[in-house]
Structure formats: C-alpha cells, structure tokens
C-alpha cells in the first residue's frame, strides 16, 4: 500500500512538472523567463516583470509585486521604473492611492530627465498635490525640462505661459539656461543659479542645491562671491551642516580675493569685537569702500569723523560720506546733510545740506525729515 502511495505521489509530481514545462501558455512562459532573469539581478527584466504583474499577463495581477520590482529597478537608477511606480500609486488601480509616495518617485525620475515624470511633477505644483505647495514658478520650471525632453503637452503649456505670464516665463527660462551652463562648468551661471535657489524666486527655495552650485563656483571657478555666499550658509546651517570654522575660513578667502561684502563683514566683526579692534576694522572697511561698497564707505567716513583706528579727518570723512550718499545710502545722506547744515568741521552750506536731507527724507529717513521741518 505504501509503495502504491509513493508511486502515485511521484507520478503526480512528475506530471505536474511536465505540465508546467510543456503546457504553460506563451504569456506564462514569458513571465517565468522574465522573473528568473529579474531574480538573477537583471534590472531590465525586473521592469518587464513589474509590467507583467501590473497588467496581469502570464501571472495573476498583483500591484504589490509590481511595485516591489519597480522599486528595485528604480533603486538601481532606472528612471522609467521610478515613474511607473509613481503611476501605480497615482492610479490606485492595484495599490492604494498615495500621492505623497508617488511624489517621491516622481521627483527621483524627474531629476533623472524622465519627461513623463517631469510633466507629472509640474502638475503636482500646479495643483498643490502630494503635500507640495501650489507654485507657478516651480511648475513652469519642470514644464521647461519636460518640453526640452520631447513632451508635447508641456510645450503647449509653455507657449501659453510665454503669452500670459511673460515675466515669470523669462525668469524661469533664465534659470534653466543658467543650469545648463552650470553643468557645462560656467562659474557665473553656477553663482546666479545658486543665488536663485537661496532666494526662492522664481522657483522654490532649495538650499541644498544652492550649496552644491555655490561650492562648484568656488572650488572649481574660484569666484569669491560664491565663497562669501557659502560662508553665510555654513554660519546659519542652511543647506549644509552648520560649521562656524568653515564659515570663517570661506569669509577670509573671499575677503583676500578683494570681495567687498566679505571685507565689510570682517570689518564689522572687528568693530563689534570685545574689545573692538578699530585698526583692523578701519583697514577692512576702507578696502571694501575702495571696492564701491556703500555701507563700507559710510563706516569709513564715520571712523574718520570719530578718529577710530585712524587719524581724524573731516574732509576725508566727507568724501566717503559723499561716495556712499551718491549710491543712495540713506544714513550717509542724512549725516552729510547735517555736516553741511551745521558746519561740522566744514564751512556751513545750508543749501547743499538741505538737498542731502531732502534726499534722505525721500528715501525714508524720519530724522532727516524732522531736521528739515526744524529748519523751515
């Protein structure tokens, strides 16, 4: 009896294998072949396996299995797999609909130049889906990229935006052109694009991307402006891990390359030190003033007027105040007006003083307006 049972089990197993090998449908054979390849690490086969699970061809339809194979291929760098996974979460046919999960994979695919993902990501920003804010500039940016990669619907959206939103269109187009030039190694383009991402106009703020672009502009192109911007980011810990020593190092490097804003920052630090280092402050302020930095011109004039870190010289102070005032520095205009009206170290000139006070008042100085009122 046991022998008969064993024989029956053997025959059942044999005919089961025979049926599996020789009586599979063509679709089932295709699925089996693709699955075996995918299980051996072939990521193109993984995408095809996912497609079969998604459509239910040669296997029972299974969204979770499709998602798993798409996810593996996406992790290996396949942008189309990332897009298809996002679509699974968006359609909700074989998986629960999840816009936030879809967003993560759309971003991954869009950044890898997948035009369908770029178009869909633009729609997310147009409609405020998946937890992102509605943002016309960010949406238009992704439309630009999708259109460049051959997406006709995005090209149509761009054509309308060119007519209906010309200013925004021009700003986004300029950013896109700068990013293309930045990829080709253009330092000025890297600097401009980095500043755009720091400012958050016309696209959303992207401090990490800003830090990446500015780092390239400094390390590869040696632009002191980029070193200065990076020093601010390291000091605040925006887009990079906060590192005050790195911030100071970058600031000093920018100043040594005669970048006026960095020179002024070092002068301000010396001026506000405890105790103040007036000589260093005056040296940095005057260097920045020579580079045309209005606030440095004002502070150089102020220190000359006070005799801080240098010999007192009213005529030289007036020169620096005038330089700053001509660049619409309101405090310099007000001080210059006072000097001439009251004859502080120079011959009084009420007419010239009044003119400077009027300019300061027009630029928002209440003190200048109060002095004008007192003179009338």
FIGUMI-932803 format. One record per residue (C-alpha): residue number from 1; residue in three letters; chain; z, y, x. Coordinates in nm, 2 decimals. Example, Ala and Ser with C-alpha at 12.3 -4.5 7.8 and 13.67 -1.06 7.14 Angstrom:
2
[1 'ALA' 'A' [0.78 -0.45 1.23]]
[2 'SER' 'A' [0.71 -0.11 1.37]]
This chain:
376
[1 'UNK' 'A' [0.00 0.00 0.00]]
[2 'UNK' 'A' [0.09 0.24 0.28]]
[3 'UNK' 'A' [-0.24 0.16 0.46]]
[4 'UNK' 'A' [-0.43 0.24 0.14]]
[5 'UNK' 'A' [-0.24 0.57 0.10]]
[6 'UNK' 'A' [-0.31 0.67 0.47]]
[7 'UNK' 'A' [-0.68 0.58 0.43]]
[8 'UNK' 'A' [-0.70 0.79 0.11]]
[9 'UNK' 'A' [-0.54 1.09 0.28]]
[10 'UNK' 'A' [-0.78 1.05 0.58]]
[11 'UNK' 'A' [-1.08 1.04 0.36]]
[12 'UNK' 'A' [-0.97 1.34 0.16]]
[13 'UNK' 'A' [-0.92 1.54 0.48]]
[14 'UNK' 'A' [-1.25 1.43 0.62]]
[15 'UNK' 'A' [-1.45 1.52 0.31]]
[16 'UNK' 'A' [-1.26 1.85 0.29]]
[17 'UNK' 'A' [-1.37 1.94 0.64]]
[18 'UNK' 'A' [-1.72 1.81 0.57]]
[19 'UNK' 'A' [-1.74 2.02 0.25]]
[20 'UNK' 'A' [-1.60 2.33 0.44]]
[21 'UNK' 'A' [-1.86 2.29 0.72]]
[22 'UNK' 'A' [-2.16 2.18 0.53]]
[23 'UNK' 'A' [-2.11 2.32 0.17]]
[24 'UNK' 'A' [-2.00 2.68 0.23]]
[25 'UNK' 'A' [-2.21 2.94 0.07]]
[26 'UNK' 'A' [-2.41 3.17 0.31]]
[27 'UNK' 'A' [-2.16 3.45 0.23]]
[28 'UNK' 'A' [-1.86 3.23 0.31]]
[29 'UNK' 'A' [-2.02 3.12 0.64]]
[30 'UNK' 'A' [-2.08 3.48 0.73]]
[31 'UNK' 'A' [-1.73 3.57 0.66]]
[32 'UNK' 'A' [-1.59 3.27 0.86]]
[33 'UNK' 'A' [-1.81 3.37 1.16]]
[34 'UNK' 'A' [-1.71 3.74 1.15]]
[35 'UNK' 'A' [-1.34 3.65 1.11]]
[36 'UNK' 'A' [-1.35 3.42 1.41]]
[37 'UNK' 'A' [-1.51 3.69 1.62]]
[38 'UNK' 'A' [-1.26 3.95 1.50]]
[39 'UNK' 'A' [-0.97 3.72 1.57]]
[40 'UNK' 'A' [-1.10 3.70 1.93]]
[41 'UNK' 'A' [-1.09 4.07 1.98]]
[42 'UNK' 'A' [-1.44 4.18 1.88]]
[43 'UNK' 'A' [-1.37 4.52 1.71]]
[44 'UNK' 'A' [-1.72 4.55 1.57]]
[45 'UNK' 'A' [-1.67 4.22 1.40]]
[46 'UNK' 'A' [-1.33 4.35 1.28]]
[47 'UNK' 'A' [-1.51 4.63 1.10]]
[48 'UNK' 'A' [-1.75 4.38 0.94]]
[49 'UNK' 'A' [-1.46 4.16 0.84]]
[50 'UNK' 'A' [-1.29 4.45 0.68]]
[51 'UNK' 'A' [-1.61 4.54 0.49]]
[52 'UNK' 'A' [-1.63 4.18 0.36]]
[53 'UNK' 'A' [-1.26 4.19 0.25]]
[54 'UNK' 'A' [-1.32 4.53 0.08]]
[55 'UNK' 'A' [-1.63 4.41 -0.11]]
[56 'UNK' 'A' [-1.51 4.05 -0.17]]
[57 'UNK' 'A' [-1.81 3.89 -0.01]]
[58 'UNK' 'A' [-1.76 3.54 0.11]]
[59 'UNK' 'A' [-1.38 3.58 0.05]]
[60 'UNK' 'A' [-1.15 3.70 -0.22]]
[61 'UNK' 'A' [-1.14 4.08 -0.24]]
[62 'UNK' 'A' [-0.82 4.19 -0.06]]
[63 'UNK' 'A' [-0.76 4.56 0.02]]
[64 'UNK' 'A' [-0.46 4.50 0.24]]
[65 'UNK' 'A' [-0.66 4.26 0.46]]
[66 'UNK' 'A' [-0.94 4.51 0.47]]
[67 'UNK' 'A' [-0.70 4.79 0.57]]
[68 'UNK' 'A' [-0.55 4.58 0.85]]
[69 'UNK' 'A' [-0.88 4.50 1.01]]
[70 'UNK' 'A' [-1.00 4.87 0.98]]
[71 'UNK' 'A' [-0.67 4.98 1.13]]
[72 'UNK' 'A' [-0.71 4.76 1.43]]
[73 'UNK' 'A' [-1.06 4.89 1.49]]
[74 'UNK' 'A' [-0.95 5.25 1.44]]
[75 'UNK' 'A' [-0.67 5.20 1.69]]
[76 'UNK' 'A' [-0.94 5.08 1.94]]
[77 'UNK' 'A' [-1.13 5.41 1.89]]
[78 'UNK' 'A' [-1.38 5.32 1.61]]
[79 'UNK' 'A' [-1.42 5.65 1.41]]
[80 'UNK' 'A' [-1.61 5.49 1.13]]
[81 'UNK' 'A' [-1.33 5.23 1.08]]
[82 'UNK' 'A' [-1.08 5.52 1.05]]
[83 'UNK' 'A' [-1.30 5.69 0.79]]
[84 'UNK' 'A' [-1.34 5.36 0.59]]
[85 'UNK' 'A' [-0.96 5.31 0.60]]
[86 'UNK' 'A' [-0.91 5.66 0.47]]
[87 'UNK' 'A' [-1.16 5.59 0.19]]
[88 'UNK' 'A' [-0.96 5.28 0.09]]
[89 'UNK' 'A' [-0.65 5.50 0.04]]
[90 'UNK' 'A' [-0.85 5.76 -0.14]]
[91 'UNK' 'A' [-1.04 5.55 -0.39]]
[92 'UNK' 'A' [-0.73 5.35 -0.48]]
[93 'UNK' 'A' [-0.95 5.05 -0.59]]
[94 'UNK' 'A' [-0.80 4.78 -0.37]]
[95 'UNK' 'A' [-0.49 4.97 -0.23]]
[96 'UNK' 'A' [-0.25 5.21 -0.40]]
[97 'UNK' 'A' [-0.40 5.56 -0.37]]
[98 'UNK' 'A' [-0.23 5.76 -0.09]]
[99 'UNK' 'A' [-0.37 6.10 0.01]]
[100 'UNK' 'A' [-0.12 6.15 0.29]]
[101 'UNK' 'A' [-0.21 5.82 0.45]]
[102 'UNK' 'A' [-0.58 5.89 0.41]]
[103 'UNK' 'A' [-0.53 6.23 0.57]]
[104 'UNK' 'A' [-0.40 6.08 0.89]]
[105 'UNK' 'A' [-0.71 5.86 0.93]]
[106 'UNK' 'A' [-0.95 6.14 0.82]]
[107 'UNK' 'A' [-0.81 6.36 1.10]]
[108 'UNK' 'A' [-0.85 6.08 1.35]]
[109 'UNK' 'A' [-1.21 6.02 1.25]]
[110 'UNK' 'A' [-1.30 6.39 1.22]]
[111 'UNK' 'A' [-1.17 6.46 1.57]]
[112 'UNK' 'A' [-1.40 6.18 1.69]]
[113 'UNK' 'A' [-1.70 6.36 1.53]]
[114 'UNK' 'A' [-1.74 6.13 1.23]]
[115 'UNK' 'A' [-1.94 6.36 0.99]]
[116 'UNK' 'A' [-1.82 6.20 0.66]]
[117 'UNK' 'A' [-1.46 6.24 0.77]]
[118 'UNK' 'A' [-1.52 6.60 0.87]]
[119 'UNK' 'A' [-1.67 6.67 0.53]]
[120 'UNK' 'A' [-1.38 6.50 0.35]]
[121 'UNK' 'A' [-1.12 6.68 0.57]]
[122 'UNK' 'A' [-1.29 7.01 0.48]]
[123 'UNK' 'A' [-1.24 6.91 0.11]]
[124 'UNK' 'A' [-0.88 6.85 0.17]]
[125 'UNK' 'A' [-0.83 7.20 0.30]]
[126 'UNK' 'A' [-1.05 7.34 0.02]]
[127 'UNK' 'A' [-0.83 7.18 -0.25]]
[128 'UNK' 'A' [-0.50 7.15 -0.07]]
[129 'UNK' 'A' [-0.48 6.77 -0.08]]
[130 'UNK' 'A' [-0.26 6.53 0.11]]
[131 'UNK' 'A' [0.01 6.79 0.18]]
[132 'UNK' 'A' [-0.21 7.03 0.37]]
[133 'UNK' 'A' [-0.23 7.39 0.25]]
[134 'UNK' 'A' [-0.54 7.53 0.10]]
[135 'UNK' 'A' [-0.71 7.72 0.38]]
[136 'UNK' 'A' [-1.06 7.86 0.36]]
[137 'UNK' 'A' [-1.10 7.91 0.74]]
[138 'UNK' 'A' [-0.98 7.56 0.83]]
[139 'UNK' 'A' [-1.21 7.41 0.56]]
[140 'UNK' 'A' [-1.51 7.61 0.69]]
[141 'UNK' 'A' [-1.44 7.50 1.04]]
[142 'UNK' 'A' [-1.47 7.13 0.95]]
[143 'UNK' 'A' [-1.78 7.21 0.74]]
[144 'UNK' 'A' [-1.94 7.36 1.05]]
[145 'UNK' 'A' [-1.87 7.05 1.25]]
[146 'UNK' 'A' [-1.99 6.81 0.98]]
[147 'UNK' 'A' [-2.31 7.01 0.93]]
[148 'UNK' 'A' [-2.38 7.00 1.30]]
[149 'UNK' 'A' [-2.34 6.62 1.28]]
[150 'UNK' 'A' [-2.60 6.60 1.01]]
[151 'UNK' 'A' [-2.40 6.62 0.69]]
[152 'UNK' 'A' [-2.63 6.79 0.43]]
[153 'UNK' 'A' [-2.36 6.88 0.17]]
[154 'UNK' 'A' [-2.16 7.07 0.44]]
[155 'UNK' 'A' [-2.48 7.25 0.54]]
[156 'UNK' 'A' [-2.52 7.37 0.18]]
[157 'UNK' 'A' [-2.16 7.49 0.17]]
[158 'UNK' 'A' [-2.21 7.68 0.50]]
[159 'UNK' 'A' [-2.52 7.85 0.36]]
[160 'UNK' 'A' [-2.32 7.98 0.06]]
[161 'UNK' 'A' [-2.03 8.09 0.28]]
[162 'UNK' 'A' [-2.27 8.28 0.50]]
[163 'UNK' 'A' [-2.37 8.49 0.20]]
[164 'UNK' 'A' [-2.04 8.50 0.01]]
[165 'UNK' 'A' [-1.78 8.51 0.30]]
[166 'UNK' 'A' [-1.97 8.67 0.59]]
[167 'UNK' 'A' [-1.67 8.79 0.78]]
[168 'UNK' 'A' [-1.49 8.45 0.77]]
[169 'UNK' 'A' [-1.82 8.28 0.84]]
[170 'UNK' 'A' [-1.87 8.49 1.15]]
[171 'UNK' 'A' [-1.51 8.43 1.28]]
[172 'UNK' 'A' [-1.53 8.05 1.23]]
[173 'UNK' 'A' [-1.88 8.03 1.39]]
[174 'UNK' 'A' [-1.75 8.23 1.69]]
[175 'UNK' 'A' [-1.46 7.98 1.73]]
[176 'UNK' 'A' [-1.69 7.68 1.70]]
[177 'UNK' 'A' [-1.92 7.84 1.97]]
[178 'UNK' 'A' [-1.62 7.91 2.19]]
[179 'UNK' 'A' [-1.50 7.55 2.16]]
[180 'UNK' 'A' [-1.84 7.42 2.25]]
[181 'UNK' 'A' [-1.85 7.65 2.56]]
[182 'UNK' 'A' [-1.49 7.55 2.64]]
[183 'UNK' 'A' [-1.60 7.18 2.65]]
[184 'UNK' 'A' [-1.86 7.28 2.90]]
[185 'UNK' 'A' [-1.60 7.44 3.12]]
[186 'UNK' 'A' [-1.62 7.81 3.03]]
[187 'UNK' 'A' [-1.29 7.97 3.11]]
[188 'UNK' 'A' [-1.32 8.28 2.90]]
[189 'UNK' 'A' [-1.42 8.06 2.60]]
[190 'UNK' 'A' [-1.11 7.85 2.66]]
[191 'UNK' 'A' [-0.89 8.16 2.67]]
[192 'UNK' 'A' [-1.04 8.30 2.35]]
[193 'UNK' 'A' [-1.01 7.97 2.16]]
[194 'UNK' 'A' [-0.66 7.92 2.28]]
[195 'UNK' 'A' [-0.56 8.26 2.16]]
[196 'UNK' 'A' [-0.72 8.18 1.82]]
[197 'UNK' 'A' [-0.51 7.87 1.78]]
[198 'UNK' 'A' [-0.20 8.06 1.88]]
[199 'UNK' 'A' [-0.26 8.33 1.63]]
[200 'UNK' 'A' [-0.36 8.10 1.35]]
[201 'UNK' 'A' [-0.67 8.31 1.25]]
[202 'UNK' 'A' [-0.92 8.22 1.12]]
[203 'UNK' 'A' [-0.80 7.86 1.14]]
[204 'UNK' 'A' [-0.45 7.72 1.11]]
[205 'UNK' 'A' [-0.21 7.77 1.40]]
[206 'UNK' 'A' [-0.24 7.48 1.64]]
[207 'UNK' 'A' [0.00 7.54 1.93]]
[208 'UNK' 'A' [-0.07 7.20 2.10]]
[209 'UNK' 'A' [-0.45 7.27 2.10]]
[210 'UNK' 'A' [-0.37 7.63 2.22]]
[211 'UNK' 'A' [-0.16 7.49 2.51]]
[212 'UNK' 'A' [-0.43 7.24 2.61]]
[213 'UNK' 'A' [-0.71 7.50 2.62]]
[214 'UNK' 'A' [-0.50 7.76 2.80]]
[215 'UNK' 'A' [-0.39 7.50 3.05]]
[216 'UNK' 'A' [-0.75 7.43 3.13]]
[217 'UNK' 'A' [-0.83 7.80 3.15]]
[218 'UNK' 'A' [-0.55 7.85 3.41]]
[219 'UNK' 'A' [-0.57 7.53 3.61]]
[220 'UNK' 'A' [-0.95 7.49 3.62]]
[221 'UNK' 'A' [-1.07 7.85 3.58]]
[222 'UNK' 'A' [-0.76 8.04 3.73]]
[223 'UNK' 'A' [-0.76 8.31 3.46]]
[224 'UNK' 'A' [-0.43 8.50 3.49]]
[225 'UNK' 'A' [-0.44 8.59 3.12]]
[226 'UNK' 'A' [-0.41 8.21 3.04]]
[227 'UNK' 'A' [-0.11 8.17 3.28]]
[228 'UNK' 'A' [0.06 8.46 3.10]]
[229 'UNK' 'A' [0.00 8.31 2.76]]
[230 'UNK' 'A' [0.12 7.97 2.88]]
[231 'UNK' 'A' [0.44 8.13 3.02]]
[232 'UNK' 'A' [0.52 8.26 2.67]]
[233 'UNK' 'A' [0.46 7.92 2.52]]
[234 'UNK' 'A' [0.68 7.75 2.78]]
[235 'UNK' 'A' [0.96 8.01 2.72]]
[236 'UNK' 'A' [0.95 7.96 2.35]]
[237 'UNK' 'A' [0.88 7.58 2.35]]
[238 'UNK' 'A' [0.57 7.62 2.12]]
[239 'UNK' 'A' [0.31 7.36 2.17]]
[240 'UNK' 'A' [0.48 7.24 2.49]]
[241 'UNK' 'A' [0.83 7.13 2.57]]
[242 'UNK' 'A' [1.05 7.43 2.65]]
[243 'UNK' 'A' [1.07 7.49 3.02]]
[244 'UNK' 'A' [1.21 7.82 3.14]]
[245 'UNK' 'A' [1.14 7.75 3.51]]
[246 'UNK' 'A' [0.78 7.67 3.43]]
[247 'UNK' 'A' [0.76 7.99 3.22]]
[248 'UNK' 'A' [0.89 8.20 3.51]]
[249 'UNK' 'A' [0.65 8.03 3.76]]
[250 'UNK' 'A' [0.35 8.10 3.54]]
[251 'UNK' 'A' [0.45 8.45 3.48]]
[252 'UNK' 'A' [0.49 8.52 3.85]]
[253 'UNK' 'A' [0.15 8.36 3.92]]
[254 'UNK' 'A' [-0.02 8.58 3.66]]
[255 'UNK' 'A' [0.15 8.89 3.80]]
[256 'UNK' 'A' [0.05 8.81 4.15]]
[257 'UNK' 'A' [-0.31 8.80 4.02]]
[258 'UNK' 'A' [-0.26 9.15 3.90]]
[259 'UNK' 'A' [-0.25 9.08 3.53]]
[260 'UNK' 'A' [-0.08 9.40 3.39]]
[261 'UNK' 'A' [0.10 9.23 3.10]]
[262 'UNK' 'A' [0.27 8.99 3.34]]
[263 'UNK' 'A' [0.35 9.27 3.58]]
[264 'UNK' 'A' [0.51 9.46 3.30]]
[265 'UNK' 'A' [0.71 9.16 3.19]]
[266 'UNK' 'A' [0.85 9.12 3.54]]
[267 'UNK' 'A' [0.93 9.49 3.55]]
[268 'UNK' 'A' [1.11 9.47 3.22]]
[269 'UNK' 'A' [1.31 9.17 3.33]]
[270 'UNK' 'A' [1.42 9.36 3.65]]
[271 'UNK' 'A' [1.50 9.67 3.45]]
[272 'UNK' 'A' [1.72 9.48 3.20]]
[273 'UNK' 'A' [1.89 9.27 3.46]]
[274 'UNK' 'A' [2.27 9.29 3.50]]
[275 'UNK' 'A' [2.29 9.49 3.72]]
[276 'UNK' 'A' [1.95 9.65 3.69]]
[277 'UNK' 'A' [1.71 9.62 3.98]]
[278 'UNK' 'A' [1.54 9.96 3.94]]
[279 'UNK' 'A' [1.33 9.94 4.26]]
[280 'UNK' 'A' [1.17 9.61 4.16]]
[281 'UNK' 'A' [1.13 9.74 3.80]]
[282 'UNK' 'A' [0.95 10.05 3.92]]
[283 'UNK' 'A' [0.72 9.86 4.15]]
[284 'UNK' 'A' [0.61 9.62 3.88]]
[285 'UNK' 'A' [0.58 9.90 3.62]]
[286 'UNK' 'A' [0.37 10.12 3.84]]
[287 'UNK' 'A' [0.14 9.82 3.93]]
[288 'UNK' 'A' [0.09 9.75 3.56]]
[289 'UNK' 'A' [0.04 10.12 3.49]]
[290 'UNK' 'A' [-0.24 10.12 3.75]]
[291 'UNK' 'A' [-0.40 9.84 3.56]]
[292 'UNK' 'A' [-0.41 10.06 3.24]]
[293 'UNK' 'A' [-0.11 9.91 3.05]]
[294 'UNK' 'A' [0.02 10.18 2.82]]
[295 'UNK' 'A' [0.38 10.06 2.79]]
[296 'UNK' 'A' [0.40 10.03 3.17]]
[297 'UNK' 'A' [0.26 10.39 3.21]]
[298 'UNK' 'A' [0.53 10.51 2.97]]
[299 'UNK' 'A' [0.81 10.33 3.16]]
[300 'UNK' 'A' [0.67 10.45 3.50]]
[301 'UNK' 'A' [0.69 10.81 3.36]]
[302 'UNK' 'A' [1.03 10.75 3.22]]
[303 'UNK' 'A' [1.17 10.62 3.55]]
[304 'UNK' 'A' [1.01 10.91 3.74]]
[305 'UNK' 'A' [1.17 11.15 3.50]]
[306 'UNK' 'A' [1.51 10.99 3.55]]
[307 'UNK' 'A' [1.47 10.92 3.92]]
[308 'UNK' 'A' [1.54 10.55 3.87]]
[309 'UNK' 'A' [1.41 10.33 4.15]]
[310 'UNK' 'A' [1.21 10.62 4.29]]
[311 'UNK' 'A' [1.24 10.99 4.37]]
[312 'UNK' 'A' [1.25 11.21 4.06]]
[313 'UNK' 'A' [0.92 11.38 4.00]]
[314 'UNK' 'A' [0.85 11.56 3.67]]
[315 'UNK' 'A' [0.48 11.63 3.75]]
[316 'UNK' 'A' [0.41 11.26 3.82]]
[317 'UNK' 'A' [0.61 11.16 3.51]]
[318 'UNK' 'A' [0.40 11.39 3.30]]
[319 'UNK' 'A' [0.08 11.24 3.45]]
[320 'UNK' 'A' [0.19 10.88 3.35]]
[321 'UNK' 'A' [0.31 11.00 3.01]]
[322 'UNK' 'A' [-0.03 11.16 2.95]]
[323 'UNK' 'A' [-0.21 10.84 3.06]]
[324 'UNK' 'A' [-0.01 10.64 2.80]]
[325 'UNK' 'A' [-0.04 10.91 2.53]]
[326 'UNK' 'A' [-0.42 10.92 2.56]]
[327 'UNK' 'A' [-0.41 10.54 2.49]]
[328 'UNK' 'A' [-0.22 10.62 2.17]]
[329 'UNK' 'A' [0.13 10.52 2.29]]
[330 'UNK' 'A' [0.34 10.69 2.03]]
[331 'UNK' 'A' [0.66 10.73 2.23]]
[332 'UNK' 'A' [0.46 10.88 2.52]]
[333 'UNK' 'A' [0.30 11.13 2.28]]
[334 'UNK' 'A' [0.64 11.23 2.14]]
[335 'UNK' 'A' [0.80 11.27 2.49]]
[336 'UNK' 'A' [0.50 11.47 2.62]]
[337 'UNK' 'A' [0.53 11.69 2.31]]
[338 'UNK' 'A' [0.90 11.75 2.38]]
[339 'UNK' 'A' [0.83 11.83 2.75]]
[340 'UNK' 'A' [0.57 12.09 2.67]]
[341 'UNK' 'A' [0.75 12.25 2.38]]
[342 'UNK' 'A' [1.09 12.27 2.55]]
[343 'UNK' 'A' [0.95 12.33 2.91]]
[344 'UNK' 'A' [1.14 12.04 3.05]]
[345 'UNK' 'A' [1.05 12.06 3.42]]
[346 'UNK' 'A' [0.72 12.22 3.35]]
[347 'UNK' 'A' [0.60 12.56 3.22]]
[348 'UNK' 'A' [0.65 12.56 2.84]]
[349 'UNK' 'A' [0.33 12.52 2.64]]
[350 'UNK' 'A' [0.41 12.53 2.27]]
[351 'UNK' 'A' [0.05 12.48 2.17]]
[352 'UNK' 'A' [0.00 12.17 2.38]]
[353 'UNK' 'A' [0.34 12.03 2.29]]
[354 'UNK' 'A' [0.27 12.08 1.92]]
[355 'UNK' 'A' [-0.06 11.90 1.95]]
[356 'UNK' 'A' [0.10 11.60 2.11]]
[357 'UNK' 'A' [0.38 11.60 1.85]]
[358 'UNK' 'A' [0.12 11.60 1.57]]
[359 'UNK' 'A' [-0.05 11.30 1.72]]
[360 'UNK' 'A' [0.28 11.12 1.75]]
[361 'UNK' 'A' [0.37 11.21 1.39]]
[362 'UNK' 'A' [0.03 11.09 1.26]]
[363 'UNK' 'A' [0.10 10.76 1.45]]
[364 'UNK' 'A' [0.43 10.71 1.26]]
[365 'UNK' 'A' [0.69 10.89 1.48]]
[366 'UNK' 'A' [0.96 11.03 1.25]]
[367 'UNK' 'A' [1.13 11.20 1.54]]
[368 'UNK' 'A' [0.81 11.39 1.62]]
[369 'UNK' 'A' [0.77 11.50 1.26]]
[370 'UNK' 'A' [1.13 11.62 1.25]]
[371 'UNK' 'A' [1.08 11.82 1.56]]
[372 'UNK' 'A' [0.76 11.97 1.41]]
[373 'UNK' 'A' [0.95 12.06 1.10]]
[374 'UNK' 'A' [1.22 12.23 1.31]]
[375 'UNK' 'A' [0.96 12.43 1.49]]
[376 'UNK' 'A' [0.80 12.57 1.18]]
